[in-house]
Amino acid sequence: MLKDTVKKKLGYIVKNEREHLGLSQSALAEHAGVSIRTISDIETCNGNPELATLIPLAKYLKISLDAIIHEDPQETDHTTYQILEELQNCSEEDRLIALRTLRELLAALKEKDQINKPHF
């Protein structure tokens, strides 16, 4: 039986990802191979979905069930898990390119913040 906090987290993440993809509950249910009622119950934090239901749903939405289930305050946030999931689908060479690109982007953002910081 899922704890209320896990149900809320699951419901929020599923709804957020579904809307991000521009899908209706019906379309998500069809793509993930689950019922519309299941999607509705998850998003409204009702019911206790079975693992056999959650796995295809999580795979389709590219969300980490581990991130949802663990309540450790030190856990990796959802966005970081999405980034890791995307990187897992890349070759090692492409991951290195992505890492260099990310480092350059973060450096540029930090520089922008320094320029925009008020000087007294």
The 8 nearest C-alpha neighbors of each residue, nearest first, counted from 0:
[[1, 47, 2, 48, 46, 49, 3, 6],
 [0, 2, 6, 47, 5, 3, 4, 48],
 [1, 3, 5, 4, 6, 0, 7, 68],
 [2, 4, 6, 5, 7, 1, 44, 8],
 [5, 3, 7, 6, 2, 8, 1, 70],
 [4, 6, 8, 2, 7, 3, 68, 9],
 [7, 5, 3, 9, 44, 4, 8, 10],
 [8, 6, 10, 4, 5, 9, 44, 11],
 [7, 9, 5, 11, 10, 6, 12, 4],
 [10, 8, 6, 12, 7, 11, 5, 67],
 [9, 11, 42, 41, 7, 13, 8, 12],
 [12, 10, 8, 14, 9, 13, 15, 7],
 [11, 13, 15, 9, 14, 10, 16, 8],
 [14, 12, 16, 10, 15, 11, 17, 9],
 [15, 13, 17, 11, 12, 16, 42, 10],
 [14, 16, 12, 18, 13, 17, 11, 19],
 [17, 15, 19, 13, 18, 14, 12, 20],
 [18, 16, 14, 20, 22, 19, 15, 13],
 [17, 19, 21, 15, 20, 16, 22, 14],
 [20, 18, 16, 21, 17, 15, 22, 14],
 [21, 19, 17, 18, 22, 16, 60, 15],
 [22, 20, 18, 19, 17, 23, 16, 26],
 [23, 21, 17, 20, 26, 18, 27, 24],
 [22, 24, 26, 25, 27, 21, 17, 18],
 [23, 25, 27, 26, 28, 35, 38, 22],
 [24, 26, 28, 23, 35, 27, 29, 22],
 [27, 25, 29, 23, 28, 24, 22, 30],
 [28, 26, 30, 24, 29, 25, 31, 22],
 [27, 29, 33, 25, 35, 31, 34, 26],
 [28, 30, 26, 32, 27, 31, 25, 33],
 [31, 29, 27, 28, 32, 26, 59, 33],
 [32, 30, 56, 28, 29, 55, 33, 59],
 [31, 33, 29, 30, 28, 34, 55, 56],
 [34, 32, 28, 31, 29, 52, 37, 35],
 [33, 35, 37, 36, 28, 38, 32, 29],
 [34, 36, 38, 28, 37, 25, 24, 39],
 [35, 37, 39, 34, 38, 40, 33, 41],
 [38, 36, 40, 34, 35, 39, 41, 33],
 [39, 37, 35, 41, 36, 40, 42, 24],
 [38, 40, 36, 42, 37, 41, 43, 35],
 [41, 39, 45, 37, 43, 38, 42, 46],
 [42, 40, 10, 44, 38, 39, 43, 45],
 [41, 43, 10, 39, 44, 40, 14, 38],
 [42, 44, 40, 41, 45, 39, 10, 7],
 [45, 43, 41, 6, 42, 7, 10, 40],
 [46, 44, 40, 43, 41, 47, 6, 42],
 [45, 47, 40, 48, 44, 41, 37, 6],
 [46, 48, 0, 1, 49, 45, 41, 6],
 [49, 47, 46, 52, 50, 53, 37, 41],
 [48, 50, 52, 51, 53, 47, 54, 0],
 [49, 51, 53, 52, 54, 48, 55, 47],
 [50, 52, 49, 53, 54, 55, 48, 56],
 [53, 51, 50, 49, 54, 55, 48, 56],
 [52, 54, 50, 56, 51, 55, 57, 49],
 [53, 55, 57, 56, 52, 51, 50, 58],
 [56, 54, 58, 57, 31, 53, 59, 52],
 [55, 57, 31, 53, 59, 54, 58, 60],
 [58, 56, 62, 60, 54, 55, 59, 61],
 [59, 57, 61, 55, 56, 60, 54, 62],
 [58, 60, 56, 61, 57, 31, 55, 30],
 [59, 61, 57, 62, 58, 56, 16, 17],
 [62, 60, 58, 59, 57, 63, 81, 84],
 [61, 63, 57, 60, 64, 58, 81, 80],
 [64, 62, 65, 66, 57, 80, 67, 61],
 [63, 65, 67, 66, 68, 62, 57, 54],
 [64, 66, 63, 68, 67, 69, 62, 74],
 [67, 65, 63, 64, 69, 68, 77, 75],
 [68, 66, 64, 65, 69, 9, 8, 5],
 [67, 69, 65, 66, 5, 64, 70, 9],
 [70, 68, 71, 66, 67, 65, 74, 5],
 [69, 71, 72, 68, 74, 67, 5, 66],
 [70, 72, 73, 74, 69, 75, 66, 68],
 [73, 71, 74, 70, 75, 69, 76, 66],
 [74, 72, 71, 75, 70, 76, 69, 66],
 [75, 73, 71, 72, 76, 66, 69, 70],
 [74, 76, 79, 73, 77, 80, 66, 78],
 [75, 77, 79, 78, 74, 80, 66, 73],
 [76, 78, 80, 79, 81, 75, 66, 62],
 [79, 77, 81, 80, 76, 82, 75, 83],
 [78, 80, 82, 81, 77, 76, 83, 75],
 [81, 79, 83, 77, 78, 82, 84, 76],
 [82, 80, 84, 78, 79, 83, 85, 77],
 [81, 83, 79, 85, 80, 84, 86, 78],
 [84, 82, 80, 86, 85, 81, 87, 79],
 [85, 83, 81, 87, 82, 86, 80, 88],
 [84, 86, 82, 83, 87, 88, 81, 89],
 [85, 87, 83, 89, 88, 84, 94, 82],
 [88, 86, 84, 89, 85, 83, 90, 94],
 [87, 89, 86, 85, 84, 90, 83, 94],
 [90, 88, 86, 87, 93, 94, 91, 85],
 [89, 91, 93, 92, 94, 88, 87, 86],
 [90, 92, 94, 93, 95, 89, 96, 86],
 [93, 91, 95, 90, 94, 96, 89, 97],
 [92, 94, 96, 90, 95, 91, 89, 97],
 [95, 93, 97, 91, 96, 92, 98, 89],
 [96, 94, 98, 92, 97, 93, 99, 91],
 [95, 97, 93, 99, 94, 98, 100, 92],
 [96, 98, 94, 100, 95, 99, 101, 93],
 [99, 97, 95, 101, 100, 96, 94, 102],
 [100, 98, 102, 96, 101, 97, 103, 95],
 [99, 101, 97, 103, 98, 102, 104, 96],
 [102, 100, 104, 98, 103, 99, 97, 105],
 [101, 103, 99, 105, 104, 100, 106, 98],
 [102, 104, 106, 100, 101, 105, 107, 99],
 [103, 105, 101, 107, 106, 102, 100, 108],
 [106, 104, 108, 102, 107, 103, 101, 109],
 [105, 107, 103, 109, 104, 108, 102, 110],
 [108, 106, 110, 104, 105, 109, 111, 103],
 [109, 107, 111, 105, 110, 106, 104, 112],
 [108, 110, 112, 106, 111, 107, 105, 113],
 [109, 111, 107, 113, 108, 112, 106, 114],
 [112, 110, 108, 114, 113, 109, 107, 115],
 [111, 113, 109, 115, 110, 114, 116, 108],
 [114, 112, 110, 116, 111, 115, 109, 117],
 [113, 115, 111, 112, 116, 110, 117, 109],
 [116, 114, 112, 113, 111, 117, 110, 118],
 [115, 117, 113, 114, 112, 118, 111, 119],
 [118, 116, 115, 119, 114, 113, 112, 111],
 [119, 117, 116, 115, 114, 113, 112, 111],
 [118, 117, 116, 115, 114, 113, 112, 111]]
